[in-house]
Amino acid sequence: MEIRLNEVLTNIKPLDGTIYRQCAQKWNGIAKPLHGLGKLEDIICQVGAVRQDVSAPLEKKCVIILCADNGVVEEGISQTDESVTAIVARNLAEGISTVNLMSAGEHVTVIPVDMGMKEEVFHEKIHNKCVRRGTHNIARGPAMAREECIEALLHGIDMVRDVKEQGFDVIASGEMGIGNTTTTSALASVLLGMPAAAVTGTGAGLSQEGLKRKIEVVERAVRVNAPDRTSPVDMLSKLGGFDIAGMTGLFLGGAYYRIPVIVDGVISLVAANLAKMMCKDAADYMICSHGSREPACAGLFEMLGKEPVIQAGMALGEGTGAVLLFPLLDMAKRIYDRNITFDDICMDAYKPL
C-alpha cells in the first residue's frame, strides 16, 4: 500500500499556468470591470487549469461525505454518542439530511461513504470503504495503525478516480462523525504548533464546562501520542480519524486525477494541510469555500496559503459550506460562458493600470 501511495505522490504535477492565463484573458474580454468578480474569477481560471480546458467545466458536481466514528467520544467531549453518526449516514443515503436539501437545488450528487463507522449501515447508496469499525481513543493511545491510515488515504484517492470515471467535474469534500472536531483540534494543535486552548472550539455545541474538558482531552492526546510534526502519516495515525485520513486522500486524488476538490470547514482544512505536507503541489488543485467559526481556521488558511470565499460563521459539517459555494460558481460560470464582450458592444476594453 505504501508503495502505491508513493507512486501517487510522485506523479502529482504543478499546474501549468498557460490555460490559467487563457481563462484570465477571456475574463478580461468580458464587458465588465477587470476582475469585477474577484475570487470567483480566480476559481474559474483555476478550474480551467486543473481540467486543462479553457471552458472550465463545472456542470456535473458531487459532494463526497466521509463517515467515521472516533474512540475519543469515550471521554465525554460531545453532546451525543456515536449512534448519531449512523443515523446521519442513513439520512444522507435517504436524501433527507441538511446537505441533501442544499444539494438538491443545485443538482449536486450526494455520495456518503462509510470509512469506519462503529455501526454498519446497510444501504445501496452508502459506499463501503470501511477500514475498521471506529478508531481507538486518542486520549489513551494512537487512533489507528500506520497501515490503516495508508489504507484510508488510498480509499480517498480511489473515490476521486471513481467519480471521475462517472464524469463528475468537481468534488466538494464533506464528513460526518461524532467526536471529529476533537481529533481535528488535536491535529491542528500539532500542525500549527499552538496550544489546545487556541485551536479548540465548541464543535456541534458544547457548554463552557464541556469545552474545558475537550481542551484537556486534546492536550492529553498530544502528550500521550507525541506525534512527529514532520510526518503527516504519523500525525494522522496517532491523532486523526478515518474520515480525516480519507479526506486527505481526496485532496491527493484530486491532484493526481486532475479534478478540483473544494475544501469545506475546519476538518477539511486540516486534511488539506496534511495533503499539502505530503505533496506541496496538491494545494494547486484545492478550492477553499468558507471559513467556519472554529478558532483554528485562520491559522490553517494561512498555512495552506489560501483564503475562503464565504464567511458565514457556519459549523454544520456534511460538506454544507463547500456545497454553498456551488451556486456562486454557477453564476460566475454563466457570465464566463455567456456574457457580452467588449467586442460585441464595440467598446474599448478596460486596461489594467
C-alpha positions in Angstrom: 0.0 0.0 0.0 2.8 2.4 0.9 4.4 1.9 -2.5 1.2 2.8 -4.3 0.8 5.9 -2.2 4.3 7.0 -3.0 3.6 6.5 -6.7 0.6 8.8 -6.4 2.6 11.4 -4.6 5.5 11.4 -7.1 3.1 11.7 -10.0 1.3 14.9 -8.9 2.5 17.8 -11.0 2.2 21.5 -10.5 -0.4 23.3 -12.6 0.6 24.6 -16.0 -0.2 28.4 -15.9 -0.8 28.6 -19.7 -4.5 27.7 -19.5 -5.0 29.7 -16.4 -3.7 32.8 -18.3 -6.0 32.0 -21.2 -9.0 31.8 -18.9 -8.0 35.2 -17.3 -7.7 36.7 -20.8 -11.2 35.5 -21.6 -12.5 37.2 -18.3 -10.7 40.4 -19.3 -12.6 40.5 -22.6 -16.0 40.3 -20.9 -17.8 43.6 -20.7 -17.4 44.4 -17.0 -14.8 45.9 -14.8 -11.5 44.0 -14.7 -11.6 41.3 -12.0 -15.0 42.5 -11.0 -16.0 39.1 -9.7 -12.8 38.8 -7.6 -12.1 35.4 -6.2 -14.8 33.8 -8.3 -12.9 34.7 -11.5 -9.8 33.2 -10.0 -11.6 30.0 -9.2 -12.9 29.6 -12.8 -9.4 30.1 -14.1 -8.1 27.5 -11.6 -10.8 25.0 -12.7 -9.7 25.5 -16.3 -6.1 24.9 -15.4 -6.9 21.8 -13.3 -9.1 20.3 -16.1 -6.7 21.5 -18.8 -9.7 23.0 -20.6 -10.4 26.7 -21.1 -14.1 26.0 -20.9 -13.6 25.3 -17.2 -16.2 22.5 -16.9 -18.3 22.7 -13.8 -21.6 21.1 -14.9 -21.5 17.7 -13.0 -21.0 18.2 -9.3 -20.8 15.9 -6.3 -20.2 16.1 -2.6 -18.4 13.1 -1.0 -19.2 12.7 2.7 -16.8 10.5 4.6 -18.4 9.0 7.7 -16.4 7.5 10.6 -16.5 7.2 14.4 -13.9 8.2 16.9 -13.0 6.4 20.1 -12.3 9.7 21.8 -16.1 10.0 22.3 -15.5 7.9 25.4 -14.0 11.0 27.1 -17.4 12.8 27.0 -16.3 15.5 24.5 -19.6 15.6 22.6 -23.3 16.2 23.3 -24.2 12.9 21.6 -22.8 9.4 21.3 -21.6 7.5 18.2 -25.1 6.3 17.3 -25.7 9.7 15.7 -23.1 9.0 13.1 -25.1 6.0 11.8 -28.4 8.0 12.0 -27.0 10.8 9.9 -25.3 8.4 7.4 -28.7 6.8 6.9 -30.3 10.2 6.4 -27.7 11.1 3.8 -28.4 7.9 1.9 -32.2 8.6 2.1 -31.7 12.1 0.9 -33.1 13.9 3.9 -30.1 15.4 5.7 -29.2 19.1 5.5 -26.6 18.7 2.7 -29.1 16.7 0.6 -31.6 19.6 0.8 -28.9 22.1 -0.1 -27.6 20.0 -2.9 -31.0 19.2 -4.5 -31.5 22.8 -5.7 -28.0 22.8 -7.3 -28.2 19.3 -8.9 -25.3 18.1 -6.7 -25.0 14.3 -6.2 -24.5 13.4 -2.5 -22.2 10.4 -2.0 -22.0 9.1 1.5 -19.0 6.8 2.3 -18.5 4.5 5.3 -14.9 5.0 6.2 -15.2 3.4 9.6 -18.4 3.9 11.4 -18.9 1.9 14.6 -22.3 0.7 13.4 -22.6 -0.7 9.9 -25.4 0.9 7.9 -26.7 -1.2 5.1 -27.9 1.0 2.2 -27.3 0.8 -1.5 -26.2 4.5 -1.7 -23.6 4.2 1.1 -20.2 3.3 -0.4 -18.3 0.8 1.9 -14.7 1.8 2.3 -14.6 0.8 6.0 -11.1 0.4 7.4 -12.3 -0.6 10.9 -15.4 -0.1 13.0 -14.2 3.1 14.6 -10.8 4.4 15.8 -9.2 3.9 19.2 -9.3 6.6 21.8 -6.6 9.2 21.1 -6.6 10.3 24.7 -5.1 6.9 25.6 -3.0 5.9 22.5 -2.9 6.0 18.7 -6.1 6.3 16.8 -5.0 3.7 14.2 -2.1 1.7 12.9 0.1 3.2 10.2 -1.2 0.6 7.7 -4.8 1.5 8.4 -4.0 5.2 7.9 -2.5 4.5 4.5 -5.5 2.3 3.6 -7.8 5.2 4.4 -5.7 7.6 2.3 -5.9 5.2 -0.7 -9.7 4.9 -0.3 -10.0 8.7 -0.6 -7.8 8.7 -3.7 -9.8 5.9 -5.2 -13.1 7.7 -4.6 -11.8 10.5 -6.8 -10.9 8.0 -9.5 -14.4 6.5 -9.3 -16.3 9.8 -9.6 -14.0 11.0 -12.4 -14.9 7.8 -14.3 -18.6 8.7 -13.8 -18.0 12.1 -15.5 -18.0 14.4 -12.5 -16.3 17.8 -13.0 -15.8 18.9 -9.4 -15.9 17.4 -5.9 -17.0 19.0 -2.6 -15.4 17.4 0.5 -17.6 16.6 3.4 -17.5 14.5 6.6 -19.7 13.1 9.4 -18.5 11.6 12.7 -19.3 12.4 16.3 -16.1 13.5 18.0 -14.2 14.6 14.9 -13.8 18.2 15.9 -11.7 16.8 18.8 -9.4 14.8 16.5 -9.3 17.9 14.3 -8.3 20.1 17.2 -5.5 17.7 18.2 -4.1 17.7 14.6 -4.5 21.5 14.3 -2.6 22.0 17.6 0.3 20.0 16.2 0.2 21.4 12.7 0.1 25.0 13.9 2.4 24.5 16.9 -0.3 26.1 19.1 -1.8 25.2 22.5 -5.0 23.2 22.5 -7.0 26.1 24.0 -6.1 28.3 21.0 -7.4 25.9 18.4 -10.3 24.0 20.1 -13.9 25.2 19.6 -17.3 24.0 20.8 -17.9 21.8 17.7 -21.6 20.9 17.4 -22.3 22.7 20.6 -20.7 22.4 24.0 -21.1 24.3 27.2 -18.0 26.2 28.6 -17.6 23.3 31.0 -17.7 20.8 28.1 -15.2 22.9 26.1 -12.8 22.9 29.0 -13.0 19.1 29.2 -12.5 18.9 25.4 -9.3 21.1 25.6 -7.9 18.9 28.4 -8.6 15.8 26.2 -6.8 17.4 23.2 -3.8 18.3 25.4 -3.7 14.7 26.8 -3.9 13.2 23.3 -1.0 15.2 22.0 1.1 14.5 25.1 0.3 10.7 25.1 1.0 10.2 21.4 3.9 12.6 20.9 3.3 12.8 17.1 6.1 13.6 14.7 5.1 17.1 13.4 7.2 16.5 10.2 5.2 13.3 9.3 1.6 13.7 8.1 1.1 9.9 8.3 2.3 9.8 11.8 0.1 12.7 12.9 -2.9 11.1 11.2 -2.2 7.7 12.6 -1.9 8.9 16.2 -4.4 11.8 16.3 -6.8 11.5 13.3 -9.8 9.6 12.2 -10.6 7.5 9.2 -12.7 10.4 7.9 -9.8 12.9 8.0 -7.4 10.4 6.5 -9.9 9.6 3.7 -10.4 13.3 3.1 -6.6 13.8 2.9 -6.7 11.2 0.2 -9.5 13.1 -1.6 -7.2 16.1 -1.9 -4.3 14.0 -3.1 -6.6 12.2 -5.5 -7.9 15.5 -6.9 -4.4 16.5 -7.7 -3.5 13.1 -9.2 -6.6 12.7 -11.3 -6.9 16.4 -12.1 -10.3 17.1 -10.5 -10.8 20.2 -8.4 -11.7 19.4 -4.8 -13.5 22.0 -2.6 -12.3 22.4 0.9 -15.1 22.6 3.4 -14.7 23.7 7.1 -12.0 23.2 9.8 -11.9 19.4 9.5 -11.5 19.6 5.7 -8.8 22.3 6.2 -6.8 20.1 8.5 -6.9 17.3 5.8 -6.0 19.8 3.1 -2.9 20.9 5.0 -1.9 17.3 5.6 -2.2 16.6 1.9 -0.1 19.7 1.1 2.5 18.4 3.5 2.6 15.1 1.7 2.8 16.8 -1.7 3.2 20.6 -2.0 1.7 20.8 -5.5 -1.6 19.2 -4.3 -2.7 22.6 -3.0 -2.9 23.9 -6.6 -6.0 21.6 -7.1 -7.9 22.8 -3.9 -10.6 25.4 -3.8 -11.5 26.9 -0.4 -15.2 27.6 0.2 -15.8 29.1 3.6 -14.3 30.0 7.0 -16.2 28.3 9.8 -16.4 29.7 13.4 -13.8 27.2 14.7 -10.8 29.0 16.1 -8.2 27.0 14.2 -9.5 28.2 10.8 -7.4 31.4 10.4 -4.1 29.7 11.1 -5.0 26.7 8.9 -5.9 29.0 5.9 -2.6 30.9 6.4 -0.7 27.6 6.5 -2.5 26.4 3.3 -1.8 29.7 1.6 -5.4 30.2 0.6 -8.5 32.3 1.5 -12.2 31.4 1.7 -14.8 32.9 -0.5 -17.6 32.8 2.1 -17.6 34.0 5.8 -20.9 32.9 7.2 -20.0 31.6 10.7 -21.0 28.0 9.8 -20.3 24.9 11.9 -22.6 22.3 10.4 -20.4 19.8 8.6 -21.6 17.3 6.0 -19.8 19.4 3.3 -22.5 22.1 3.6 -20.1 25.0 3.3 -18.4 23.5 0.2 -21.8 23.0 -1.4 -22.8 26.6 -0.6 -20.0 27.7 -3.0 -21.6 25.9 -6.0 -24.4 28.5 -6.8 -21.8 31.3 -6.6 -19.6 29.4 -9.1 -22.6 28.7 -11.3 -23.4 32.4 -11.5 -19.8 33.2 -12.3 -19.7 30.5 -14.9 -22.8 31.8 -16.7 -21.1 35.2 -17.0 -17.8 33.5 -18.2 -19.8 31.5 -20.8 -22.5 33.9 -22.0 -21.8 37.5 -21.1 -21.4 40.0 -23.9 -17.8 41.1 -24.7 -16.3 44.5 -25.3 -16.1 43.5 -29.0 -19.8 42.7 -29.0 -20.6 46.3 -28.0 -17.8 48.0 -29.9 -16.2 49.3 -26.8 -12.6 49.5 -25.9 -11.7 47.0 -23.2 -10.6 48.1 -19.8 -6.9 48.2 -19.3 -5.0 47.3 -16.1 -3.5 50.5 -14.6 
